[in-house]
Structure formats: C-alpha cells, structure tokens
C-alpha cells in the first residue's frame, strides 16, 4: 500500500468515526429530549392544585433539593424558598401528633410501600390532611434521601368523618345509636373490667303522641327527649338511642354514688322540660362478663318505674 493510499484510509477512518460519533450524539440527544419531554408531561399530570412533589436529602442533614411550585398553593408564596434555606420548617409545620411519623420516615423506619397520612399547617394556619407516597433512596445500604408526592385529601377525610359519624349516630336525634352502644357494651363485657352503670329510659308519652297528633309530632317529642338527655350527660358517659322510644345512659369507671347522682340529674331535667321517662338504674363493680345481667337488671327496674308512673298518671 502506497503512502497516499494509507493517508486516504486514515482520513476515511477518521471521517467514519466522526460520522458515527455525530450519529450517536444526535440519537442520544433525541432520547434525552424525549426523556425530558416525558418528564415534563409527568410533572404536568401529577402537579395538580392538590398535589406536589419533593426530593429531600436526609443524610447527613435534611435538605430539600426540589419542591414543586404547586406546594405554594398550600403553604404560601415564597414557602418553597424558605424550605430550601431552612428545612427545619417541616418540623415546625407538621401536626404535633404526626411529628413522630415524620421522624420515623426520615430514619427509614416506616413501610414505604404504604401511603403515609399526615397533617401540615397551611398558609392560613389551618392543618390540612395529606396522603404521601414516598420512595427511599439508598447509597451503600444507607438511607440518604427521600422523594415523594403528597396529595391533599381534605375532602376524603371530611367524607370519612361524616360516614363514621353516621355509622355511630342516630339520624333523628344525633345521639349515639344502637350500633355504637353495642360496641362499647361488648368491649366492657368481654375485654375490660371496670365499674359500670346503666340508666335505661323509656319515653312514656310517645305512643299517645303518635296516635293523637301523628308521627311528625312523635318525632319532635323524641328529639326533645334526646336533647334533654344529652344536656344532662357529660363525657365520658354516653347517651344513646337504642330503639324507637328507648334511650340508655352508659357510665364506666364510676362509683355507685355517681350513678345515683346521674339518675337525679336526668329526672330533674326531664321534669323541668315536661318529658316523662320511665328509668331503670343498675350498677356493677366489675363489667367483665356482667354487662348482660346489668342490662337485664336495668330493664326490670325500668318497668317497675313505669308501673309507678302509671299509678301517678
């Protein structure tokens, strides 16, 4: 091969390598542009007014590396910049009851496969509910960062609270209902051993009111009796409607004198309001395995009281 041919071969190889590098660069650049575009589309999809993303180092110190702009919808204009400068704001603004969860998350002591529910103080000082999906970042087996997305779930929490309230409260009177009373009753009977007292109440006027004035008037009487009963009962005692004209007051961890005093308050309040209740009281020093007998005794005493009331009516 002549010197000229060798030179041409070298030039050809250089040109080929250059062309190959240029082709690879263009291909990689297209992939990079496509990746960035997909990333922007992803961010656009998840960064709704109710969502925001973050990336934070947690070792050696907590430090935010990214907070999406939508976070300021909740925490106010300039709050992202404040968090970059002073990441301690997370400990200041988390709800006190959720601080332990935050510390466990930073330490990697939570199940990252499950959503984390927590409350954060917003720009108006109100606590808002968030559901967080967090992903840990490890280096050499050590948790060094966490990235995640938080979604505001205020509406869901309000709906859940409303459903839970409806589950345990009587729709007509807003007193606790039979379902809730049964749960507490069974808890005292099967799992706890404390003193307990019952006031079993029957609304004497209901049948007469329904027959004479109609069921709408009967409902108003039930509500009036429930309001009066609720005004005479203080937590932790509970007042519940367990039947059409039946109410119960349940007290726990009390002395028998407390039950007697509660009975006197209910009688006095109902008398003043013109509500006629037949009431049976019963007390036990230990609830465990005794609640059914306690209820039976209160029921018997209630019917005795009803017979006495008939004599005076």
Secondary structure, DSSP 8 states (H G I E B T S, - for coil): --HHHHHHHHHHHHHHHHHHHHHHHHHHHHHHHHHHHHHHHHHHHH--TTEEEEEEE-SSS-EEEEE-GGGHHHH-TTHHHHHHH-TTHHHHHB-GGGHHHHHHHHTT-S-TTS-EEEEEE-TTS-EEEEEEEEEEEEETTEEEEEEEEEEE-HHHHHHHHHHHHHHHB-TTT-SB-HHHHHHHHHHHHHT----EEEEEEEETTHHHHHHHH-HHHHHHHHHHHHHHHHHH--TTSEEEE-SSSEEEEEEES--HHHHHHHHHHHHHHHHHHT--EEEEEEEES--TTTHHHHHHHHHHHHHHHHHHHHHH-
